[in-house]
Amino acid sequence: MNKYHCPYCSPRYQIHKERSDGVMVCGQCGDPLVKISIVRPIQIVALIVASAFIAPLIMTTFAYIQDLKRPQLKRNIQTMTTLQKDMV
């Protein structure tokens, strides 16, 4: 899907009209409009850079959540104190 844009007028005040031959023209200056694609290459590069910074955070979060789900080893404090008393 393409978006139309007048290169000469302000983007805030653009009025699009279609002539009888099917060409889109600006309602203010009458010049033909230029097609602009929705996804530009700079947006793709920005998405890759942003994912490079966010991916480690997401991976760390998942590793932390998996670590919380892992069963903890039970430490028997009474046996440890008994062992320490026997050593002394």
Buried (B, 14 or more C-beta within 10 A) or exposed (E): EEEBBBEEBEEEEBEEEEEEEEEBBBEBEEEEBBEEEEEEEEEEEEEEEEEEEEEEEEEEEEEEEEEEEEEEEEEEEEEEEEEEEEEE
